[in-house]
Amino acid sequence: MNANVGMVYPVASAVSAYVPGTSISYGTGFVVAEAVSASLSWNRADGHFYGDDVELDSDNGVLGYTISFEPSGLTDSIRNKLLGELVATNEYTITDAASPDVGFGYIRVMRLKGTSTVSMSYEGWWFYKVKFGVSSEETRTKEQSIEWRVPTLEGVGAGVSLDNTGALCFAQHKTFTSLADAKSWLNSKAGIT
């Protein structure tokens, strides 16, 4: 068994420079909030080539991805960094401008069960270029039974060309035996010191 049993440490960093065919650079990274959940959907090609009444080849390469991320909440400062809300004299304005491109990552906590032992591992995930938005937010009165409500960030990910091979890269992941090592790896990706 190698099952996902948790999610921790969501981080992001604004893309500061990107020219296709070269590396991507990020600004100073930040922790978004505590992680509640994330749902990742890969968008893949679905191309089939036929000849002589049989399939000769097919393509299922990654075209992009969408990610729904639910943090424990968003501060004004984080909304500014992730959603591009403008700030002036401590007031935040939502405009028609597109959200900024950010690198985004988190750690998946994994439970590994061998024949007689159970151990934990930590998968660090880093997505090179994501554009987040909030599609809807719900606010309700406090009732006898509290219903906790937080916004869900909807992200659309794009591929980046990091060298002259022409291949698009969407994400990286690496497995660690300690949470501290996984955090250190993510911090290096996001530019968190």
Rosetta silent file (secondary structure, phi, psi, omega in degrees, C-alpha in Angstrom):
SEQUENCE: MNANVGMVYPVASAVSAYVPGTSISYGTGFVVAEAVSASLSWNRADGHFYGDDVELDSDNGVLGYTISFEPSGLTDSIRNKLLGELVATNEYTITDAASPDVGFGYIRVMRLKGTSTVSMSYEGWWFYKVKFGVSSEETRTKEQSIEWRVPTLEGVGAGVSLDNTGALCFAQHKTFTSLADAKSWLNSKAGIT
SCORE:     score description
SCORE:     0.000 S_00000001
   1 L     0.000  136.869  175.062    0.000    0.000    0.000 S_00000001
   2 E  -140.578   81.534 -171.006    1.214    3.506   -0.847 S_00000001
   3 E  -109.642  146.295  175.156   -1.713    5.769    0.028 S_00000001
   4 E   -78.534  124.318 -177.866   -2.030    9.519    0.410 S_00000001
   5 E  -123.013    2.751  179.950   -3.094   10.323    3.983 S_00000001
   6 E  -173.647  170.658  179.322   -2.413   14.042    4.262 S_00000001
   7 E  -146.710  131.519 -179.207   -1.376   17.341    2.714 S_00000001
   8 E  -141.915  163.241  165.896    0.802   20.059    4.249 S_00000001
   9 E    58.252   61.934  174.983    2.807   23.188    3.519 S_00000001
  10 E   -77.504  127.309 -178.060    1.304   24.871    0.440 S_00000001
  11 E  -128.948  160.072  178.045    3.715   27.493   -0.914 S_00000001
  12 E  -150.873  164.349  177.190    3.795   29.838   -3.894 S_00000001
  13 E  -158.060  133.803 -179.692    6.035   32.385   -5.549 S_00000001
  14 E   -66.633  139.264  174.252    5.348   34.893   -8.320 S_00000001
  15 E   -68.881  122.478 -179.314    7.041   34.233  -11.655 S_00000001
  16 E   -99.908  -27.919  178.650    9.575   37.053  -12.010 S_00000001
  17 E  -156.837  134.413  174.444   11.148   36.112  -15.344 S_00000001
  18 E  -154.019  121.657  172.787   10.471   33.526  -18.002 S_00000001
  19 L  -123.136  120.436 -179.002   11.737   33.334  -21.574 S_00000001
  20 L   -50.712  136.108 -178.916   10.882   30.092  -23.396 S_00000001
  21 L    95.118   -2.477  178.342   13.961   27.937  -23.827 S_00000001
  22 L  -130.835  178.145  179.809   15.571   29.152  -20.594 S_00000001
  23 L   -70.499  164.162  177.671   15.017   28.621  -16.897 S_00000001
  24 E  -105.506  140.908 -179.160   12.120   30.205  -15.012 S_00000001
  25 E  -116.896  149.543 -178.735   12.755   32.596  -12.113 S_00000001
  26 E  -125.332  157.179  174.294   10.592   33.373   -9.113 S_00000001
  27 L   -80.255 -154.399  178.426   10.395   36.185   -6.584 S_00000001
  28 L   -77.559  126.127 -177.205   10.321   35.716   -2.839 S_00000001
  29 L   -80.577  170.452 -177.936    8.105   32.777   -1.940 S_00000001
  30 E  -154.072  155.184  172.930    5.519   32.519    0.792 S_00000001
  31 E   -83.715  130.004 -175.489    3.387   29.997    2.636 S_00000001
  32 L   -72.220  -55.032 -179.000   -0.217   30.361    1.430 S_00000001
  33 L   178.380 -175.251  171.492   -2.057   29.029    4.518 S_00000001
  34 L   -69.066  146.666 -179.693   -2.665   25.644    6.081 S_00000001
  35 E   -85.427  135.684  172.759   -3.668   23.082    3.463 S_00000001
  36 E  -105.916  -51.795  178.927   -7.161   21.596    3.483 S_00000001
  37 E  -164.496  161.551  173.021   -7.267   19.815    0.102 S_00000001
  38 E  -146.108  141.012  177.304   -6.126   19.854   -3.505 S_00000001
  39 E  -129.074  120.401 -175.216   -7.557   18.146   -6.552 S_00000001
  40 E  -110.629  130.890  176.653   -5.391   17.892   -9.665 S_00000001
  41 E  -125.681  120.081  177.074   -6.705   17.053  -13.146 S_00000001
  42 E   -83.985  133.011  173.766   -4.307   16.525  -16.039 S_00000001
  43 E   -96.000  120.806 -175.017   -5.544   17.610  -19.476 S_00000001
  44 E  -120.601  151.958  173.576   -4.213   15.153  -22.037 S_00000001
  45 L   -66.626  151.385  177.792   -4.199   14.869  -25.797 S_00000001
  46 L  -135.247   62.817 -176.917   -6.467   12.215  -27.223 S_00000001
  47 E  -105.730  135.096  179.690   -5.118   11.734  -30.734 S_00000001
  48 E  -128.734  137.233 -179.753   -5.241    8.486  -32.664 S_00000001
  49 E  -117.087  125.748 -176.055   -3.682    7.745  -36.064 S_00000001
  50 E  -116.640  149.923  173.047   -5.095    4.941  -38.184 S_00000001
  51 E  -157.287  142.649 -177.705   -3.921    3.156  -41.311 S_00000001
  52 L    51.066   40.339  175.551   -5.049   -0.083  -42.963 S_00000001
  53 L    65.015   20.378  175.880   -7.984   -0.187  -40.537 S_00000001
  54 E  -135.570  157.294  176.330   -5.776   -0.376  -37.423 S_00000001
  55 E   -76.574  122.693 -179.693   -4.413    2.137  -34.967 S_00000001
  56 E   -93.670  -30.941 -178.376   -0.803    2.888  -35.899 S_00000001
  57 E  -160.518  163.566  176.044   -0.037    5.428  -33.206 S_00000001
  58 E  -149.107  161.463  179.576   -1.629    7.522  -30.487 S_00000001
  59 E  -131.593  124.583  175.468   -0.831   10.596  -28.426 S_00000001
  60 L  -129.183   30.067 -178.134   -1.830   11.082  -24.792 S_00000001
  61 L   -63.588  155.253  179.527    0.718   13.772  -23.883 S_00000001
  62 E   -72.809  132.447  177.449   -0.041   16.365  -21.209 S_00000001
  63 E  -104.120  -25.306 -177.348   -1.490   19.618  -22.557 S_00000001
  64 E   170.004 -167.658  179.160   -2.029   21.376  -19.233 S_00000001
  65 E  -159.326  161.548  171.115   -3.780   20.883  -15.927 S_00000001
  66 E  -124.308  147.086  179.675   -6.289   22.341  -13.538 S_00000001
  67 E  -137.973  127.826  173.500   -5.943   22.359   -9.790 S_00000001
  68 E  -102.463  119.446 -177.011   -8.560   23.127   -7.165 S_00000001
  69 E  -120.952  126.643  178.262   -6.859   24.127   -3.946 S_00000001
  70 E  -110.908  107.012  175.128   -8.662   24.721   -0.679 S_00000001
  71 E   -86.583  172.950  177.571   -6.576   26.607    1.897 S_00000001
  72 L   -74.433   -2.817  179.215   -7.638   27.196    5.488 S_00000001
  73 L   150.605  169.975  179.789   -8.381   30.771    4.436 S_00000001
  74 L  -129.963  125.750  173.532   -6.787   33.693    2.609 S_00000001
  75 L   -78.603  166.139  177.184   -5.414   36.860    4.144 S_00000001
  76 H   -58.345  -42.178 -178.771   -5.586   40.151    2.234 S_00000001
  77 H   -62.528  -41.944  179.805   -1.846   39.949    1.597 S_00000001
  78 H   -69.876  -38.524  175.727   -2.078   36.435    0.124 S_00000001
  79 H   -59.179  -40.017  177.726   -5.061   37.442   -2.052 S_00000001
  80 H   -61.096  -45.175 -176.234   -2.879   40.266   -3.380 S_00000001
  81 H   -72.987  -39.589 -175.605   -0.015   37.879   -4.191 S_00000001
  82 H   -89.492  -34.462 -173.185   -2.071   34.997   -5.651 S_00000001
  83 H  -108.101  -10.429  177.823   -5.019   36.791   -7.234 S_00000001
  84 L    78.584   19.940  177.520   -3.478   40.154   -8.114 S_00000001
  85 L   -64.956  134.467 -177.454   -5.894   42.230   -6.053 S_00000001
  86 E   -78.158  143.490 -179.968   -4.600   45.811   -5.958 S_00000001
  87 E  -123.796  133.392  174.541   -3.696   47.348   -2.625 S_00000001
  88 E  -152.073  127.093 -177.545   -3.637   51.035   -1.709 S_00000001
  89 L    46.264   48.966  176.784   -3.889   52.441    1.818 S_00000001
  90 L    62.154   19.723  172.287   -4.858   49.019    3.160 S_00000001
  91 E  -112.877  139.113 -177.225   -7.800   48.683    0.771 S_00000001
  92 E  -111.901  131.161 -176.508   -7.868   45.847   -1.745 S_00000001
  93 E  -118.784  129.526  174.066   -9.515   46.249   -5.146 S_00000001
  94 L   -90.122  124.653 -178.503  -10.554   43.444   -7.483 S_00000001
  95 L  -118.397 -174.750  178.816  -10.095   44.554  -11.088 S_00000001
  96 L   -86.310    3.825 -179.890  -10.458   43.000  -14.529 S_00000001
  97 L   -70.782  148.134  177.247   -6.718   42.277  -14.689 S_00000001
  98 L   -68.253  150.826  174.949   -5.585   38.670  -14.977 S_00000001
  99 L   -65.712  154.053  178.622   -4.113   36.991  -11.930 S_00000001
 100 L   -72.947  155.192  172.161   -0.315   36.744  -11.839 S_00000001
 101 E   -77.993  133.293  178.809    1.527   33.597  -12.858 S_00000001
 102 E  -133.353  153.907  163.733    2.945   31.792   -9.829 S_00000001
 103 E   -85.040  145.456 -175.065    4.884   28.672   -9.053 S_00000001
 104 E  -141.991  141.697  179.380    2.926   26.565   -6.578 S_00000001
 105 E  -152.785  165.883  176.491    3.754   23.545   -4.462 S_00000001
 106 E  -160.887  174.703 -179.652    2.735   21.372   -1.544 S_00000001
 107 E  -117.664  128.275  173.333    3.658   18.151    0.213 S_00000001
 108 E   -93.719  125.061  177.284    1.632   14.949    0.008 S_00000001
 109 E   -88.760  125.020 -174.100    1.957   12.817    3.130 S_00000001
 110 E  -117.466  140.948  176.451    2.091    9.157    2.138 S_00000001
 111 E  -106.809  121.720 -178.554    1.601    6.001    4.209 S_00000001
 112 E  -109.570  125.085  179.208    3.696    3.050    3.078 S_00000001
 113 E  -117.582  117.207  174.659    2.831   -0.408    4.299 S_00000001
 114 L   -89.577 -160.828 -179.337    5.273   -3.213    3.776 S_00000001
 115 L   -68.015  -33.220 -178.614    4.749   -6.830    4.792 S_00000001
 116 L  -137.704    0.857 -177.015    5.211   -6.095    8.483 S_00000001
 117 L  -129.728  156.468  173.922    5.975   -2.369    8.840 S_00000001
 118 E  -123.467  131.179  177.997    4.287    0.947    8.250 S_00000001
 119 E  -136.309  167.735 -179.413    6.323    4.027    7.399 S_00000001
 120 E  -114.300  147.193  169.967    5.666    7.532    6.157 S_00000001
 121 E  -135.042  168.327 -173.054    7.078    9.359    3.167 S_00000001
 122 E  -134.972  115.217 -179.959    6.613   12.903    1.909 S_00000001
 123 E   -95.957  113.545  173.086    6.110   13.801   -1.756 S_00000001
 124 E   -83.211  131.923  177.398    7.055   17.357   -2.609 S_00000001
 125 E  -120.946  133.283  176.860    5.173   18.706   -5.646 S_00000001
 126 E  -130.497  123.835  178.430    6.107   21.872   -7.552 S_00000001
 127 E  -104.736  123.001 -170.147    4.018   23.280  -10.418 S_00000001
 128 E   -64.549  -40.149 -171.576    6.032   25.680  -12.569 S_00000001
 129 E  -151.403  109.880 -177.935    3.354   28.103  -13.743 S_00000001
 130 E  -130.404  145.237  174.606   -0.207   28.419  -12.444 S_00000001
 131 E  -118.872  114.555 -176.406   -2.785   31.186  -12.670 S_00000001
 132 E   -97.067  151.761  172.337   -5.259   31.102   -9.745 S_00000001
 133 E  -149.760  160.438  174.167   -8.721   32.584   -9.436 S_00000001
 134 E  -110.424  117.610 -177.991  -11.665   32.373   -7.060 S_00000001
 135 L   -82.754  -36.649 -179.463  -14.885   31.519   -8.890 S_00000001
 136 L  -153.642  150.493  175.493  -17.265   31.749   -5.964 S_00000001
 137 L  -136.740  140.627 -178.594  -17.299   32.492   -2.251 S_00000001
 138 L  -118.536  134.940  176.610  -20.121   31.809    0.187 S_00000001
 139 L  -128.080  133.510 -178.808  -20.855   33.719    3.372 S_00000001
 140 L  -137.270  162.504  176.059  -23.609   32.721    5.811 S_00000001
 141 L   -69.842  157.357  176.784  -24.873   33.635    9.217 S_00000001
 142 L   -78.554  125.613 -179.029  -23.663   31.718   12.246 S_00000001
 143 L  -113.412 -175.460 -178.033  -26.189   29.049   13.145 S_00000001
 144 L   -56.920  -41.061  177.555  -26.464   26.475   15.928 S_00000001
 145 L  -108.648  116.317 -177.476  -24.101   24.181   14.049 S_00000001
 146 L   -70.541  133.397  171.511  -21.119   26.044   12.563 S_00000001
 147 L  -110.343  116.882 -177.545  -20.315   25.312    8.925 S_00000001
 148 L   -77.059  128.745 -178.417  -16.727   26.237    8.159 S_00000001
 149 L  -126.570  130.847  175.314  -16.370   28.057    4.838 S_00000001
 150 L  -137.577  154.847  178.474  -13.191   28.948    3.005 S_00000001
 151 L   -71.783  151.212  172.297  -12.611   29.957   -0.634 S_00000001
 152 L  -106.883  126.018  177.616  -11.451   27.401   -3.176 S_00000001
 153 E   -87.254  127.177  177.082   -8.724   28.553   -5.532 S_00000001
 154 E  -102.928  116.963 -177.833   -9.132   27.316   -9.098 S_00000001
 155 E  -111.503  143.196  174.127   -5.795   27.150  -10.900 S_00000001
 156 E  -116.525  122.011 -176.352   -4.984   26.649  -14.567 S_00000001
 157 E  -100.356  144.767  178.602   -1.471   25.381  -15.203 S_00000001
 158 L  -121.382  155.067  175.915    0.662   25.935  -18.274 S_00000001
 159 L   -82.328  152.893  176.270    3.772   24.190  -19.512 S_00000001
 160 E  -125.801  144.516  177.422    7.126   25.922  -19.636 S_00000001
 161 L   -97.327  107.638 -173.042   10.047   25.292  -21.971 S_00000001
 162 L   -95.353   -4.491  179.091   13.126   25.186  -19.733 S_00000001
 163 L  -153.572 -168.539 -176.447   15.741   24.317  -22.350 S_00000001
 164 L   -93.206   15.240  179.621   16.217   24.042  -26.120 S_00000001
 165 L   -79.775  -19.019 -177.184   14.702   20.544  -26.462 S_00000001
 166 L    87.989   -5.975  179.517   11.213   21.897  -27.133 S_00000001
 167 L   -76.767  137.629  175.696    9.691   19.744  -24.384 S_00000001
 168 L   -91.207  135.883  178.011    7.160   21.453  -22.120 S_00000001
 169 E  -110.600  136.665 -177.245    7.517   20.890  -18.375 S_00000001
 170 L  -112.588  -39.075 -175.291    4.497   21.177  -16.087 S_00000001
 171 E  -158.199  162.892  171.173    5.549   19.960  -12.645 S_00000001
 172 E  -129.110  150.862  171.824    8.224   18.209  -10.623 S_00000001
 173 E  -144.962  151.602 -178.294    7.848   15.872   -7.687 S_00000001
 174 E  -149.607  139.604 -178.424   10.282   14.173   -5.357 S_00000001
 175 E  -100.142  137.992 -178.004    9.798   11.746   -2.463 S_00000001
 176 E  -127.894  155.890  176.527   11.535   12.215    0.879 S_00000001
 177 L   -89.542  -12.524  177.731   11.759   10.169    4.055 S_00000001
 178 L  -129.730  146.883  177.780   11.451   13.261    6.269 S_00000001
 179 H   -64.455  -38.429 -179.551    9.059   16.193    6.243 S_00000001
 180 H   -60.126  -40.866  179.425   11.930   18.592    6.934 S_00000001
 181 H   -68.257  -38.532  177.844   13.740   17.494    3.756 S_00000001
 182 H   -64.772  -41.834  177.659   10.562   17.848    1.682 S_00000001
 183 H   -63.511  -41.382  179.729   10.014   21.368    3.057 S_00000001
 184 H   -61.470  -42.303  178.290   13.618   22.290    2.311 S_00000001
 185 H   -62.420  -46.349  178.918   13.226   21.118   -1.306 S_00000001
 186 H   -64.005  -41.008  178.260   10.007   23.136   -1.729 S_00000001
 187 H   -58.803  -39.177  179.315   11.591   26.194   -0.126 S_00000001
 188 H   -67.209  -35.353  177.572   14.413   26.048   -2.674 S_00000001
 189 H   -67.410  -43.024 -172.953   11.876   25.889   -5.534 S_00000001
 190 H   -88.761   -7.843 -178.510    9.783   28.776   -4.197 S_00000001
 191 L    75.175   37.158  177.339   12.632   31.002   -3.031 S_00000001
 192 L   -99.718  126.229 -179.441   11.725   30.807    0.658 S_00000001
 193 L  -105.361    0.000    0.000   14.656   31.374    3.029 S_00000001
